[in-house]
Amino acid sequence: MNISTDKILSRSYLLLGEDGMRKMREAKVIIFGVGGVGSWCAESLVRSGIKNLTIVDSDCVCASNINRQLMATTHTIGEVKVMALKERLHTIMPGANIMAIADRFSEENAESFNLGSYDYIIDAIDSLKDKATLILLATRTNAKFFSSMGAALKTDPRRIRVTEFWKVVGCPLARALRQRYKRMKKFPNRKFQCVYSDELVKNKDVCNEEGANGTLMHVTASYGLMLAGLVVCDIYSAQ
């Protein structure tokens, strides 16, 4: 069925207007990590009118992803995450320009992503080392940068907040990042907003995945939707 983009986005046009939707179409966004947080962020952005989206992740879908990751189903196990997500996003918005990069962002390959070419950079990376590198490099660009702190070991979506990185409280990942920067004597070049929660509960069971922590979709998806909302609100406020 051939449905026009204008019809699909008619409710977005009502709120954002023609100028806002033009800015949504023109904005270039990159998301690093499309797991329980990043996958929902990607879908929300595309459904809102973002046309130019790059998604980056090196992993493949596994069974334990199904409880919280958008593209993870019993039918996509074994597929490359960014490719499975790209396919889904194109069923929502066939004309969207989705670039899927099946790679892991790291200090060694950071230059290949050309961060300065994007208007918005979104960090949904789990790895402490890679996340620390992305924050340092992204804050040296002119792009708006938003970051997800830890979304595991949480159950209460009412405790999810947005604040500036150095003001995040009660989040072990944010604390570890700040300690790392102090040891390195290297710091982000500017302030940036983070999605976080100060809740921290304990696992009540064990699994065979080393280092795994409990996660729930209503929390990780809320993080992702909050990140997408920061992008949309920034575009809206710039009108």
N, C-alpha and C positions, 0 to 999 in steps of 0.2 A: 504494500500500500504506500503510495506516494503522498506524504503529508508535508506541507510547507513548514519551514522553520518558524515563520511568523505565527502560525497556528499553535505550534508546540510551545512557543515562548510568549503567548499572548498575555498570560498572567504576570510574567516578568515585566513586559512592556508597561502594564498598568502601573506598576510601582516605580520602575526606573526611568520610564520615558524613552523617547527615541535617542536622546543624547547619551543617557546612561547605558542603553543597550549597544550603542555604537562603541562605547568605551569597553564594554564587556567583550564584544567581538574582536576588538583590536588588541586587547591585552594578551601578553604572552606569559604563561604561567608554567612553572616546573615544580613537580612534586617528587621529593626524594623519599622513597619508601611507600609501598602501596599495600601495606598489611591492614591490620585492624583499624588504624587511624587513616592512613593515606588513601585507601580505596574509597572510603565514604566521602572523603574530601573531594576526590576526583569526580565522583558521580554528582555530588551537589553542585560543583562548579559548572559541569557540562549542562545539567538541567537548568541552571540559572542563566546560561547564555555565553559562558566562556567557550570560545571556538578554538583557540590555539593552546593546546595543553601537551606538555611533555611529562611522561611518567617513567620513573627510574626505579628498578628493583631487579636483583639478580636471582631471586628465589623462584622455586616452583611450588605450586599448590600441593599441600599435603592434608591428610585427614584432620589433623588438629587445628587447621586454619578455619574449618567450616563453621565453628561456633561464633566467629566474629568478622571474617573477611568477606567483603561484598561478592567477589567473583568466585569464592571457594564453594564448590558444591561437590556432591558425589560424582558428578559428570566431568569436573575439571581437574580432578586429582592428577598430578603429574605434569600438567601444563605450566608453561612459563607464566608467572603471575601477570606481568605487564601485557602479555599477549591476550590472556583471558579477559583482563579488564578492558583492554582496547576494544575487543570484540563486543563486549557488553555495552560500552559507551557508544559505539557506532550503531547499536540497535536503538539507542535513545535519540542520538543526534547524528544521523548519517553523514551530514556535511561537515562535522567537526574535524579539525586538523589535529589528530592524536598521534604523537610520536612516542613509541614505546621503546625504551632502552633497557635491554636485559643485561644490566651490569651493576656492579656495586660501586657507589661513590667512595673514593678514598683520596688520601693525600697524593698518591702516586698518579691518579688519573684525573684529578680535579680540573686541570686546564682543559681537558677535552669537552667539558660540559658548557664552556663559554657562558659562565654565570652572568656576565655583564650584559648579555643580549636579552635578558628577561625583565619583565616589569614586576613580577611577583615570584619569589622563591619560597617554597614551603618545605619545612623539614619535618619528616615523620620517620626518621631513622632511629633504629634501636641501638646500634653499636656506639658505645661511648666515644671511642677514638674517632670514628668517621663523623659522628655528630659534632664533636668539638671542632674538627677541621671545617666542616660545612659552615658552621656559625661564624668562624673567623673569616672565611673567604666571602660568604654572602654579605656580611656587614661591611665589606669594603666596596661593594657595588652600589649603584644607585637604585637597585630594586628594593621594593618593599619586602621585608623578610618576616615570616611568622614561623614559630617553632612549637612542636608538641613535646612536652615533657612526659614523664612516665605515666602510662595508662594501665599498667598491670597492678594487681593486688588492690583493686578498688571495686566497690559495688554501688556507691551512692552518687548518682549523677547530679544531685543538688549541691555537691561540693566542688564541682568543676568551675574554674575561674579563668579569667584572662588578666595578666598583669605583665609588667616589664621584667625581664629576665632576672635582674639582681634583686627583685622584690618577691620572687617566688619563695614560698615557705612550705615546709613539710614535704618536700619532694626529694627523695634520695638521688634521683637522676640529676636534677638541677644542682644539688649540693656537690655531687661528684664532678660535674662540669666546672663549677666555680673553683673547686679545689685544684682541678687539672690546670686551669688557666693560671692560677696563682703559682703553682709549681713551675709551669713553663715560662712564667713572666710574659705571657702573651694574652691579650684580651680582645674581646669584640670591639670593632671600631666605632660602634654606635649602639644606642639602645634598640631593643626590639621586643615585640609582644610574644608572650608564651601562653599556651593553654596548659593548665595543670590542675591537680587536685591535691589537697593536703591529707586526704584519707590514706591510710595504710593498714590493710588487714593482712592476716597470715594465711598461707595455704593450709587447707585442712586435709589434704591428701597428697600423695606422691605420684609421679609419673616417670616414664622411662626416658624422657627428654631432659638431658643434662642442663641445668640452669633455668628450666622453664618455670614461669610463674603463672598463677591463675589470671585469666582475663575474661571479660564478658562484653558482648556486643553493645549493649546499651551504653556502656562507658566509652569504649573505643570509638564507636560511631559518633557519640556526642562530641568527643575531641575533634574528630574529622569534620563534622558539620560546623563546629565553632571556627575551625581554621578557614573553611570555605566562607563562612559568614564574615570573617575579618577582611577577606579579599573583596567581597561584594559591598560591604559597608564602606570600605576605602574608596571604591569606585563611585559609589552613591554620594559620598560626602564631597567628592572632588567636582561635582557638577556645579 
